[in-house]
Amino acid sequence: MSKESAEEAAPKGIRQQPAVRLSLIGIVVILILGAPFWGPLLMRRLSFFRVRRVEILGARYVAPRDILTRLHVDTLASVWDPTGPLASRVAHHPEIERAVVRRKLPGTLVIEIVERVPIAMVPAASGFRVYDERGAALPIDPARVLVDVPVLMERDTAVLRLLGAIRVGRPALYERVSAVRRTGRDELLMQLKTEPVRVMQNVTLERLADIEPVEADLGRKQLRVAEIDLRFRDQVIARLQ
């Protein structure tokens, strides 16, 4: 029997099997590729993935109940619900800089936040108001939570920016600053825990680094300093007690 006649004699179903097999493979591939889209939609309907727990990471000044209130997640919510709207609602809190929401299966949402950092506080009629380096007031009550930051006599955005830069660039020095006040249009008195330091408003971090060797030298000589003056270029004046 010739090749052509053999093919004609073969049953029609047998000739169609390769095509059917390819179609099935194609359907499986489509399902696999589409799983990230239809999978969560399916699992959202399962009670096994209902939210039963919320973990909050990074909260120091913000009360957890404030975050939970903004989440607005009830017992019918699923961990497979979109997390973008949840993170957006949390990030709109004035004390929070950014927020990320992650899933921990089967029933936990993890809320990781980065708070806006308090830089200084200013006396107010009802106590103290806390500010960040932008000069924005933060909803932090120093009577409720410990806030160890310098005190300013008034809201001063230039001083707040300076303190913010010191906190990042010279954190050890920032920890020593207890208060800052203006003594002139461009002059500041920075009160350290050991002595006051006079600086210009545009003082650089490199210039502030000159404080440490002067203190070390006076310490070796057992001299007590009353004030350090950095206002004059290329000079460090130490006034002794």
N, C-alpha and C positions, 0 to 999 in steps of 0.2 A: 504493500500500500504506500502510495506517495505521501510526502510530508503534508501537502495541501489537503489530501483526502483524509489524513489522520486528524488534522485540525478540525475539519468539517464534521468528522464523526464524534469528536469529543463533546460531552454534554455541555449545554450552555451554562449551567451553574458552576461547573468546574472552571470555565474560562473567566467567569466573573469574580472568582475568589480573590485574586490579587487586587482588583479594584476595591472590593469590599474591605480588604485588609488595610489598604492605604487610607480609605475613608475613616476607618476606626482609629488608625494611628493619628490622623489629622485632628479628629475630635478630641482625643486624649491630650494632644499637644496644646490645643486651644484651651482646654480646661485647666491645664497646668499653668499656662501663661496668664490666664485670667484669674487664677486663684487669689492673688493679692486684692482683686476687686470684689469678687463674689464671696470669697471666704469670710471676711469680716461681716458682711451682710447676713450670711447664714448663721454665724456664731453669735451675733447680737441677739438672736431669738432664743438662745439657750440660757436657761436660768443658772446653769453651772458657771457662767461668766458674768453674773450680776456683781456689781461693786459691793463688797462687804467690808473693805478696809481702805483707808487713805493714809499714806505716809507722807510727811512733810519734812523736807531736808533743807537746811540752810537758813531756817528762821531763828533769828536772835531777838529782834525787836518787835517783829510782827506777831500778834497773838494768833495761834493756830485757828481759833474759832473765826477770825476775820477771813482767813484763807478759805475755810470750809464754807462760809457764807457766800463768798464770791464764786466758789465752784458750783454751788447749787446742784449738787448731785444727790439724787434720792436712791432708795433701795431698788427702784426699777431700772436704774441706769446700768449699762453694760460697759465692761472695760474695753469693748470693741467699738464703742461710740467714738466719733472723731475727737481727737485730743486738742486740735488747734483752738476751737472756741473756748475750751477750759483754760488753756494757757493764757489766752488773750484776756479772759475775765480776771484771772489772778494778777496778770502784769499791769492791769489798770489801777491796782492799789498804789497810792502815792508813795509808799515806802518801798515798793518793789521795782527794781530796775528791769529784770527779765525773769521769765518762768518757763520751765519745761515740764511737760507731763509725760510720764512713761507708764507702760503697763507691766505689771508683775502678775502673771497668770497663776491661778485662775481668776481671782477676784480682787486684786489690789491695784490702786492707782498711786503712783509715786510722783509727788509734786516737788520739784527741785527749784528753789528760788535763789536769786541774788538780790540782796537788799541794797538800797541806797545807803551809803556810808555816812553816818553823822560825823561832822567835822568840828563843830563848835556849838555852844549854846549861849543864848542871850537872855538877860533878865526880862521878864514880862510881868504883867499885872498879876497873873495867876501862878507865877513860879518861873519856869524857864521854857523858852522855845528852842528847839533843836533844828540846826540847819546843815545842809550838805554843802559841798564845795561850789555848787552852782548858785548858792544863795537861796535855794528853795527850802521852805519850812517842811519838816518831816513830822508825821503824826506819831511822835514818840513822847511819852510822858515820863520824864526823869523820876517822878515820884513813884512810878510803877516798876520801872526797869532801870538798872544801873547803866548810866551813860558817862563814861570816863573820857571827856573831851575838854579842850580849853574853853574858857569863858571870855566872851567879848562883851563890851559895854553896849554895843549896838550892832545891828546887822550891817556888815561891811563886806561887800562882795570881793573886793580886792584882797582883803585879809583872809577871807574864806578860801579863795583860790590859792593863796600862798600856803595856807595850812594844808590844803589838799595835796599840793605838790610836795611839801615836807613829809606828809604821811606816807606817800608812795616812795619818794626818793631817799628819805632819811627817817625811817620809822622809829629808830631809837631816840632821835632828837624829838620827834613829835610826841612820844610818850612822856617826855620831860616838860613839855609846855603846859603850863597851868592857866595862863591868861595872856591876852594880847590887847594893847590899847594904843591909840594914836597919841603921839606927843607933838605932832606937827603935821603939816599938810602931807608930807611924804615920809614922815619918820614914825617908827613904831617902837614900842617897848614890849619886848617879848619876855614874859616872866617864866623862867625855868624853875624847877623845883629846888635848885641850888642857888641861882642868882639871876638877876635881870640882864637882858642883852638888848642893847640898842642897835637897831638896824634901819636901813632905808626900805621903803615899801617894795622896791624892785630888787631886793637882795636875792642872790642866786643860791642854789644848794651848795655849790662849790665854796662860796664865801662863808656859808654857815658851817662848813666843815672845819673852818679855822678855829672854832670854839674848842674843839676837843684837845688839840695839842697845847693850847694855852692853859686849859684846866689841868692837864696832866703835868705841865711844867710847874704851875703854881702849887699843885699837890705835892710834888717832890720836894719843893722848897718849904713846904708847910706854911704857905701863905694863904690867907683867907681873902677871897675876892669879894668885893662889894658890887661890882658891875663890870660887864664886858661891853665894849663899844666897837661896833663894826661899821660905823657910818662913814669912816674916812678911808679912801682908796689905799690899798696896800698897807694898811695899818690895823693892828689889833691893840686897842687900849684896854688894859686891865686896871681898874681902880680898886685899890686894896682897902680893906677895913681898917 
